Amino acid sequence: MRKLYAAITVPRRPSRTGALMASALLVTLAVGGHRSALAESPVGCLAGDWIAEAVAFVTEETGVPPPDICVRSANPAYLMRLVLPAALDSTNKEIVAAVYVPATHEILLADVLDPGTPLARSYLVHELVHAQQFAAHAHERVSCPGVLEGDAYATQALYLRAKGLGDEAFLLQVLGMFQSACGYSD
């Protein structure tokens, strides 16, 4: 049986497309030094107001609450191993910022992200949309996985705009448009 993961990848160094370069810049801006926001709950899931805020935003924007999920922190190398190799372009040296794992109802965020920043929290918003999609079995009805990415990037961009990060929102929205174009390749 094939494993399904919804992941958001970003390049480590500039690539051929401006959208991917913008994505790298966004992850760089999301990495920081605040570790206090990564407190764990007794069951090993991360806890904090930042998670509740992201869940509330996704619920308000989509009209549907995300399913119950456990948010965990993970090493980017571990996240890379989870994602299907076909989803990564090794020439761009992409890293995985976040992954939704439907089988375990977990969202894994790269431990280099600082959830104290709206940009880093936007990756949680993105993955919460994927959690909604999988709960509704949307992945079984779409013409290509890029359609799901387009929806997740659009909600992520709305979140960034609401936080006053219009330029970053625009760049992620463009990235989402590229990924949602079924059959697109650069």
The 8 nearest C-alpha neighbors of each residue, nearest first, counted from 0:
[[1, 2, 3, 102, 4, 83, 101, 100],
 [2, 0, 3, 83, 4, 102, 82, 81],
 [3, 1, 0, 4, 83, 102, 100, 101],
 [4, 2, 1, 5, 101, 100, 83, 102],
 [5, 3, 100, 99, 6, 82, 2, 98],
 [4, 6, 99, 98, 129, 3, 100, 7],
 [7, 5, 98, 97, 4, 99, 8, 95],
 [6, 8, 97, 96, 95, 98, 9, 5],
 [9, 7, 95, 94, 96, 93, 6, 10],
 [8, 10, 93, 94, 23, 22, 95, 11],
 [93, 9, 11, 23, 12, 92, 91, 94],
 [12, 10, 93, 92, 94, 23, 9, 13],
 [11, 13, 10, 14, 91, 92, 23, 20],
 [14, 12, 20, 10, 15, 11, 91, 19],
 [15, 13, 16, 91, 20, 19, 12, 10],
 [14, 16, 17, 13, 19, 185, 20, 91],
 [17, 15, 18, 19, 14, 20, 185, 13],
 [16, 18, 20, 19, 21, 15, 14, 13],
 [19, 17, 21, 174, 16, 20, 22, 170],
 [18, 20, 22, 21, 17, 16, 14, 23],
 [21, 19, 17, 13, 23, 22, 18, 14],
 [22, 20, 18, 24, 19, 23, 170, 17],
 [21, 23, 19, 25, 20, 24, 9, 18],
 [24, 22, 20, 26, 10, 25, 21, 9],
 [25, 23, 27, 21, 22, 26, 28, 20],
 [24, 26, 22, 28, 27, 23, 29, 21],
 [25, 27, 29, 28, 23, 24, 30, 22],
 [26, 28, 24, 25, 29, 30, 23, 31],
 [27, 29, 25, 26, 30, 24, 118, 31],
 [30, 28, 119, 26, 118, 27, 112, 113],
 [31, 29, 112, 113, 27, 28, 111, 26],
 [32, 30, 113, 33, 29, 112, 111, 28],
 [31, 33, 34, 113, 30, 111, 112, 115],
 [34, 32, 35, 113, 31, 115, 36, 114],
 [33, 35, 36, 37, 32, 113, 38, 114],
 [36, 34, 37, 33, 38, 115, 114, 32],
 [35, 37, 34, 38, 114, 115, 47, 33],
 [38, 36, 35, 34, 45, 39, 46, 114],
 [39, 37, 36, 45, 46, 35, 40, 47],
 [40, 38, 45, 46, 44, 43, 37, 41],
 [39, 41, 44, 43, 46, 42, 45, 38],
 [40, 42, 43, 39, 44, 45, 46, 38],
 [43, 41, 40, 44, 39, 45, 69, 46],
 [44, 42, 40, 41, 39, 45, 71, 69],
 [45, 43, 69, 40, 71, 70, 39, 42],
 [46, 44, 39, 70, 71, 40, 38, 37],
 [47, 45, 40, 39, 38, 44, 50, 37],
 [46, 48, 49, 50, 36, 45, 51, 38],
 [47, 49, 51, 50, 52, 46, 36, 53],
 [48, 50, 52, 47, 51, 53, 114, 120],
 [51, 49, 53, 52, 48, 47, 54, 46],
 [50, 52, 54, 48, 53, 49, 55, 47],
 [51, 53, 49, 55, 50, 54, 48, 56],
 [54, 52, 56, 50, 55, 51, 124, 49],
 [53, 55, 51, 57, 56, 52, 58, 50],
 [56, 54, 58, 52, 53, 57, 59, 51],
 [55, 57, 53, 59, 58, 54, 60, 52],
 [58, 56, 60, 54, 59, 55, 61, 53],
 [57, 59, 64, 63, 55, 62, 56, 61],
 [58, 60, 56, 62, 57, 61, 55, 63],
 [61, 59, 57, 58, 62, 56, 154, 63],
 [62, 60, 63, 58, 59, 57, 64, 154],
 [61, 63, 58, 59, 60, 64, 57, 65],
 [64, 62, 58, 61, 65, 59, 57, 131],
 [63, 65, 58, 66, 62, 57, 54, 131],
 [66, 64, 131, 127, 130, 63, 67, 58],
 [65, 67, 68, 131, 64, 130, 134, 104],
 [68, 66, 65, 69, 104, 130, 64, 105],
 [69, 67, 104, 105, 66, 70, 106, 130],
 [68, 70, 105, 44, 106, 71, 104, 67],
 [71, 69, 106, 44, 45, 105, 107, 68],
 [72, 70, 107, 44, 45, 106, 108, 69],
 [71, 73, 108, 110, 107, 109, 70, 74],
 [74, 72, 109, 110, 108, 107, 75, 71],
 [73, 75, 77, 76, 110, 109, 78, 72],
 [76, 74, 78, 109, 77, 95, 79, 73],
 [77, 75, 79, 78, 74, 80, 94, 95],
 [78, 76, 80, 74, 79, 75, 81, 73],
 [77, 79, 75, 81, 80, 76, 95, 74],
 [78, 80, 76, 77, 81, 82, 95, 75],
 [79, 81, 77, 78, 82, 76, 83, 84],
 [82, 80, 78, 79, 83, 77, 4, 98],
 [81, 83, 79, 80, 84, 4, 78, 86],
 [82, 84, 85, 86, 81, 87, 4, 80],
 [83, 85, 86, 87, 82, 80, 88, 79],
 [86, 84, 83, 87, 88, 82, 89, 79],
 [87, 85, 84, 83, 88, 82, 8, 6],
 [88, 86, 85, 84, 89, 93, 83, 8],
 [87, 89, 90, 91, 93, 86, 92, 85],
 [88, 90, 92, 91, 87, 93, 84, 10],
 [89, 91, 88, 92, 93, 14, 87, 10],
 [90, 92, 89, 93, 14, 88, 10, 12],
 [93, 91, 89, 11, 90, 10, 94, 12],
 [10, 94, 92, 9, 11, 91, 8, 87],
 [95, 93, 9, 8, 10, 11, 96, 79],
 [94, 96, 8, 79, 97, 78, 7, 75],
 [97, 95, 109, 8, 7, 108, 94, 9],
 [98, 96, 108, 107, 7, 95, 6, 109],
 [99, 97, 6, 107, 106, 5, 100, 7],
 [98, 100, 106, 5, 126, 105, 4, 101],
 [99, 101, 105, 4, 102, 104, 103, 106],
 [102, 100, 104, 103, 99, 4, 105, 133],
 [101, 103, 100, 104, 105, 3, 2, 4],
 [102, 104, 105, 101, 100, 68, 69, 106],
 [105, 103, 101, 68, 100, 102, 69, 106],
 [106, 104, 69, 100, 68, 103, 70, 99],
 [105, 107, 99, 70, 98, 71, 69, 100],
 [106, 108, 71, 98, 97, 72, 70, 73],
 [109, 107, 97, 72, 73, 96, 110, 71],
 [110, 108, 96, 73, 75, 111, 74, 112],
 [109, 111, 72, 73, 112, 74, 108, 75],
 [112, 110, 109, 30, 113, 31, 74, 75],
 [113, 111, 30, 110, 119, 29, 109, 114],
 [112, 114, 31, 30, 115, 33, 119, 116],
 [115, 113, 116, 119, 120, 112, 36, 49],
 [114, 116, 113, 36, 33, 117, 119, 120],
 [117, 115, 114, 118, 119, 113, 29, 120],
 [118, 116, 120, 119, 121, 115, 162, 159],
 [117, 119, 121, 29, 116, 120, 159, 25],
 [118, 120, 29, 114, 121, 116, 117, 122],
 [121, 119, 117, 123, 114, 122, 118, 116],
 [120, 122, 124, 118, 123, 119, 155, 117],
 [123, 121, 125, 120, 124, 119, 126, 97],
 [122, 124, 126, 120, 121, 125, 127, 53],
 [123, 125, 121, 127, 122, 126, 53, 155],
 [126, 124, 151, 122, 155, 123, 128, 127],
 [125, 127, 129, 123, 128, 124, 99, 130],
 [128, 126, 130, 124, 129, 125, 123, 65],
 [129, 127, 131, 126, 130, 125, 151, 132],
 [128, 130, 132, 126, 127, 131, 133, 5],
 [129, 131, 127, 133, 128, 132, 134, 126],
 [132, 130, 65, 128, 134, 129, 133, 135],
 [133, 131, 129, 137, 135, 130, 134, 136],
 [132, 134, 136, 130, 135, 131, 137, 138],
 [133, 135, 131, 136, 132, 130, 66, 137],
 [134, 136, 132, 133, 137, 131, 138, 130],
 [137, 135, 133, 138, 134, 139, 132, 140],
 [138, 136, 132, 139, 140, 135, 133, 141],
 [137, 139, 136, 140, 141, 133, 132, 144],
 [140, 138, 137, 136, 141, 133, 142, 135],
 [139, 141, 137, 138, 142, 136, 143, 144],
 [142, 140, 143, 138, 139, 137, 146, 144],
 [141, 143, 140, 144, 146, 181, 145, 139],
 [142, 144, 145, 141, 181, 146, 147, 179],
 [145, 143, 146, 147, 148, 141, 138, 142],
 [144, 146, 179, 148, 178, 147, 143, 181],
 [147, 145, 179, 149, 144, 148, 143, 150],
 [148, 146, 145, 150, 149, 144, 151, 138],
 [149, 147, 145, 151, 146, 150, 152, 179],
 [148, 150, 175, 179, 146, 152, 147, 151],
 [149, 151, 153, 147, 148, 152, 154, 146],
 [150, 152, 125, 148, 154, 128, 153, 149],
 [153, 151, 155, 175, 149, 154, 150, 172],
 [152, 154, 156, 150, 155, 151, 172, 149],
 [155, 153, 157, 151, 156, 152, 158, 150],
 [154, 156, 152, 158, 125, 153, 157, 121],
 [155, 157, 168, 159, 153, 158, 154, 172],
 [158, 156, 154, 160, 155, 159, 161, 153],
 [159, 157, 161, 155, 156, 160, 154, 162],
 [158, 160, 162, 164, 156, 168, 161, 157],
 [159, 161, 165, 163, 157, 164, 162, 158],
 [162, 160, 158, 159, 163, 157, 164, 165],
 [161, 163, 159, 160, 164, 158, 117, 165],
 [162, 164, 160, 161, 165, 159, 166, 158],
 [165, 163, 159, 160, 167, 162, 166, 168],
 [164, 166, 160, 168, 167, 163, 169, 159],
 [167, 165, 169, 168, 164, 170, 160, 159],
 [166, 168, 170, 169, 165, 164, 171, 25],
 [169, 167, 156, 165, 159, 171, 166, 170],
 [168, 170, 172, 166, 167, 171, 165, 173],
 [171, 169, 167, 173, 172, 168, 21, 18],
 [172, 170, 174, 168, 173, 169, 156, 175],
 [171, 173, 175, 169, 174, 170, 153, 156],
 [174, 172, 176, 170, 175, 171, 169, 177],
 [173, 175, 171, 177, 18, 172, 176, 178],
 [176, 174, 149, 172, 152, 178, 173, 177],
 [175, 177, 173, 179, 174, 178, 149, 172],
 [176, 178, 174, 175, 180, 179, 173, 183],
 [177, 179, 145, 175, 180, 176, 174, 149],
 [180, 178, 145, 146, 149, 176, 177, 181],
 [179, 181, 178, 183, 177, 182, 176, 145],
 [182, 180, 183, 179, 143, 145, 178, 146],
 [181, 183, 180, 184, 143, 179, 145, 178],
 [182, 184, 180, 181, 185, 177, 178, 179],
 [185, 183, 182, 177, 178, 181, 180, 16],
 [184, 183, 16, 15, 177, 182, 14, 178]]
